[in-house]
Amino acid sequence: MRYLETVMGVPMSLDLRDPDDDRSRAAARSAFDLLRAEDARFSPFRADSELRRYERGLVDAPSPELAEVLSIAAGVQAASAGAFDIRRPGGGLDANGVVKGWAVQRAVELLRAEGFGDLCFNAGGDVVVVGGPEPGRSWAVGVRSPLVPDELVARVEVREGAVATSGTYERGQHVWDGRTGRAADGLVAATVVAGDLTTADVLATSVLALGPDGVEWALGQGAAWVLAVRPDGTLVSGDAGQRPAA
């Protein structure tokens, strides 16, 4: 069964390798309901979101979800020596560098708890997979070239884990180096494979902020494989066990 919806401003698809029945449809709805709830909680564009109210000092005690996201962000900020920072140069909070991967991973864990063992959740190109598309096969995730849209720079085969990419080719230079307060320009894209999308997503963003040196750094922070693309198209990669297919 395949379920499609736009959440957090990006198209998301859920491929459940289960019959298209009431059980599958109800589980898919629950997963997307969770994503919509977290989008409302963390939206930087809604004055009534918990994130915006927290920023203005209107939240006495953050919800467990907000507290968890802020803790993750603080941990990655410290580990990256400040390169990863959810506080924008203008002073506002933007937790999107954590929230999308974290929320999608929570949705996948909800599905796993419901007994779904073979699935692929694609959130605008950031992917979580469980099991395989059929017995004996892994899920294949293509890594798009940031410079030539119709080409792939790699194809990663994964059975249990996540692939996340942060790049400038669709949204421009939207990732800031928290150490300098300037847009990160050492790379045009960074892809990370990790055990979960929370980790893969924050590490991909961090690598883009850190530049080429971020590849080895990410391998020490839980990445299984990292691929970065310089502005001239040259590749920088590192492998801690997850080897991409050719």
Secondary structure as GFF3:
##gff-version 3
##sequence-region A 1 246
A	DSSP	beta_strand	2	7	.	.	.	ID=ss1
A	DSSP	beta_strand	10	16	.	.	.	ID=ss2
A	DSSP	alpha_helix	22	42	.	.	.	ID=ss3
A	DSSP	alpha_helix	50	55	.	.	.	ID=ss4
A	DSSP	alpha_helix	64	79	.	.	.	ID=ss5
A	DSSP	alpha_helix	96	113	.	.	.	ID=ss6
A	DSSP	beta_strand	119	123	.	.	.	ID=ss7
A	DSSP	beta_strand	126	130	.	.	.	ID=ss8
A	DSSP	beta_strand	139	144	.	.	.	ID=ss9
A	DSSP	beta_strand	152	158	.	.	.	ID=ss10
A	DSSP	beta_strand	161	167	.	.	.	ID=ss11
A	DSSP	beta_strand	176	177	.	.	.	ID=ss12
A	DSSP	beta_strand	182	183	.	.	.	ID=ss13
A	DSSP	beta_strand	189	194	.	.	.	ID=ss14
A	DSSP	alpha_helix	197	210	.	.	.	ID=ss15
A	DSSP	alpha_helix	214	219	.	.	.	ID=ss16
A	DSSP	beta_strand	225	229	.	.	.	ID=ss17
A	DSSP	beta_strand	235	239	.	.	.	ID=ss18
###
